[in-house]
């Protein structure tokens, strides 16, 4: 089965915050888990794809780049987006289809926006998705804490389906590149 690790908006300014925006919840834990899963991807010979949001740091400079504590593989593919959805206006879906990807493992920021839309869109585009439950984060809003948002999305997106394809939530210590979707079909 062809698969890829998709890391969304794991950018310096988004993770660390700015004078106007708080850092994401539990950022050290997020970075550590992203690095752990990148290592697992390397061991499993699974390619890594990053998506960066052009709204972060106005699309330039160090704040726009993938966080400097993330161990970026040398052969990584990077897409830049201007919308919340990683598939909108980017070559991401074409890239995945060209490489006959059937399963993607998703991590990154922010849970209720870019992560949620990527998981849902991927299942509609014929992909099985594994969302890393301890591999995405966000900030508090005026209704819920970041921790509540993450827990809610882990619960909501586990088993989310579009008939043939669906998402599952698993955790960084699991064998993420051995998908378990077929045992639930």
C-alpha positions as CSV (number, residue, x, y, z in Angstrom):
1,X,0.0,0.0,0.0
2,X,1.4,3.4,-1.0
3,X,1.2,5.9,1.8
4,X,2.6,9.3,3.0
5,X,3.0,11.3,6.1
6,X,1.3,14.7,5.7
7,X,2.4,17.5,8.1
8,X,0.2,20.6,7.9
9,X,1.2,24.1,9.0
10,X,3.9,23.0,11.5
11,X,5.4,26.5,11.0
12,X,7.7,28.5,13.3
13,X,5.4,31.4,14.0
14,X,2.2,29.3,14.2
15,X,3.7,26.9,16.8
16,X,5.6,29.4,18.9
17,X,3.0,32.2,18.7
18,X,3.5,35.9,18.2
19,X,2.9,39.0,20.2
20,X,-0.8,38.7,19.0
21,X,-1.2,35.0,19.0
22,X,-0.5,32.4,21.7
23,X,1.7,29.4,21.0
24,X,-0.2,26.2,20.3
25,X,-1.1,23.9,23.2
26,X,1.6,21.6,24.4
27,X,4.0,22.7,21.6
28,X,7.0,20.7,22.9
29,X,5.0,17.5,23.0
30,X,3.7,18.3,19.4
31,X,7.2,18.8,18.0
32,X,8.6,15.7,19.8
33,X,5.7,13.6,18.3
34,X,6.1,15.0,14.8
35,X,9.8,14.1,15.0
36,X,9.0,10.6,16.3
37,X,6.6,10.0,13.4
38,X,9.0,11.4,10.8
39,X,11.6,8.9,12.0
40,X,9.0,6.1,11.8
41,X,8.2,7.2,8.2
42,X,11.9,7.1,7.3
43,X,12.2,3.6,8.7
44,X,9.2,2.5,6.8
45,X,10.4,4.2,3.6
46,X,7.3,6.4,3.6
47,X,7.6,9.9,2.0
48,X,6.9,13.0,4.0
49,X,4.9,16.0,2.6
50,X,4.7,19.4,4.3
51,X,2.0,22.0,3.7
52,X,2.7,25.6,4.7
53,X,0.1,28.3,5.2
54,X,0.9,31.5,3.3
55,X,-1.0,33.5,6.0
56,X,1.6,32.6,8.6
57,X,4.2,35.4,8.9
58,X,2.8,36.8,5.7
59,X,4.3,33.9,3.8
60,X,7.9,34.9,4.3
61,X,10.9,34.8,6.6
62,X,11.8,32.5,9.4
63,X,8.3,32.5,10.9
64,X,6.9,31.1,7.7
65,X,9.3,28.1,7.6
66,X,8.7,24.7,9.1
67,X,9.6,24.9,12.8
68,X,13.3,24.8,13.3
69,X,13.1,22.0,15.8
70,X,11.4,19.6,13.4
71,X,13.7,17.2,11.6
72,X,12.8,17.8,8.0
73,X,13.9,14.9,5.7
74,X,16.1,16.0,2.8
75,X,13.7,14.6,0.1
76,X,10.6,16.2,1.5
77,X,7.9,17.7,-0.8
78,X,6.4,21.0,0.3
79,X,3.2,22.7,-0.8
80,X,2.1,26.2,0.0
81,X,-1.6,27.0,0.5
82,X,-3.7,30.1,0.8
83,X,-6.8,28.4,2.1
84,X,-7.7,26.5,5.2
85,X,-8.0,23.3,3.2
86,X,-4.6,21.8,2.2
87,X,-6.2,20.4,-1.0
88,X,-7.6,23.7,-2.3
89,X,-5.5,25.5,-4.8
90,X,-2.4,23.3,-4.3
91,X,-1.0,20.4,-6.2
92,X,-1.4,18.1,-3.2
93,X,-4.1,15.9,-4.5
94,X,-2.5,15.5,-7.9
95,X,0.8,14.6,-6.1
96,X,-0.9,12.0,-4.0
97,X,-2.8,10.5,-7.0
98,X,0.4,10.5,-9.2
99,X,2.2,8.5,-6.5
100,X,-0.9,6.2,-6.1
101,X,-1.2,7.1,-2.4
102,X,-4.0,5.2,-0.7
103,X,-3.3,6.1,3.0
104,X,-2.1,9.3,4.6
105,X,-1.0,9.9,8.2
106,X,-1.9,13.5,9.2
107,X,-0.3,15.7,11.8
108,X,0.1,19.5,12.4
109,X,-1.9,22.6,13.2
110,X,-4.5,23.9,13.9
111,X,-6.9,21.1,14.8
112,X,-10.3,22.7,14.2
113,X,-9.3,24.3,10.9
114,X,-6.6,22.9,8.7
115,X,-6.4,19.4,10.3
116,X,-10.2,18.9,10.3
117,X,-10.6,20.0,6.7
118,X,-7.7,17.9,5.5
119,X,-9.0,14.7,7.1
120,X,-12.5,15.2,5.8
121,X,-11.4,16.1,2.3
122,X,-8.9,13.3,2.1
123,X,-11.7,10.7,2.8
124,X,-13.8,12.3,0.1
125,X,-10.9,12.1,-2.4
126,X,-10.6,8.3,-2.0
127,X,-7.9,8.1,0.8
128,X,-7.9,6.4,4.1
129,X,-6.6,8.7,6.8
130,X,-4.9,8.1,10.1
131,X,-5.0,11.2,12.3
132,X,-2.2,11.1,14.9
133,X,-4.2,11.9,18.0
134,X,-1.2,13.3,19.9
135,X,0.2,14.9,16.8
136,X,-2.0,17.9,16.2
137,X,-2.6,21.1,18.2
138,X,-4.3,24.4,18.4
139,X,-4.9,27.4,20.7
140,X,-7.8,28.2,23.0
141,X,-10.8,30.0,21.7
142,X,-13.5,31.9,23.5
143,X,-15.6,28.8,23.9
144,X,-13.2,25.9,24.4
145,X,-9.7,25.3,25.6
146,X,-7.2,23.9,23.1
147,X,-7.2,20.6,25.0
148,X,-11.0,20.3,24.7
149,X,-10.8,21.1,20.9
150,X,-8.2,18.4,20.4
151,X,-10.1,15.8,22.4
152,X,-13.4,16.7,20.6
153,X,-11.8,16.3,17.2
154,X,-10.1,13.1,18.1
155,X,-13.5,11.7,19.1
156,X,-15.3,13.2,16.1
157,X,-12.8,12.2,13.4
158,X,-12.3,8.7,14.6
159,X,-14.4,6.6,12.3
160,X,-15.4,9.6,10.1
161,X,-16.3,8.1,6.8
162,X,-17.4,8.8,3.3
163,X,-18.6,5.2,2.6
164,X,-15.5,3.6,1.1
165,X,-12.8,5.6,2.9
166,X,-12.6,6.8,6.5
167,X,-10.3,8.2,9.2
168,X,-9.0,6.7,12.3
169,X,-7.3,8.3,15.2
170,X,-4.2,6.5,16.4
171,X,-1.3,7.7,18.5
172,X,2.4,8.3,17.8
173,X,3.6,5.2,19.7
174,X,1.6,3.0,17.4
175,X,2.7,1.4,14.1
176,X,1.0,4.2,12.1
177,X,2.3,3.0,8.8
178,X,0.5,-0.3,9.2
179,X,-3.0,0.9,8.7
180,X,-5.9,-0.9,10.4
181,X,-8.7,0.4,8.3
182,X,-9.4,-2.9,6.5
183,X,-10.1,-4.7,9.8
184,X,-13.1,-2.3,10.3
185,X,-14.6,-2.5,6.8
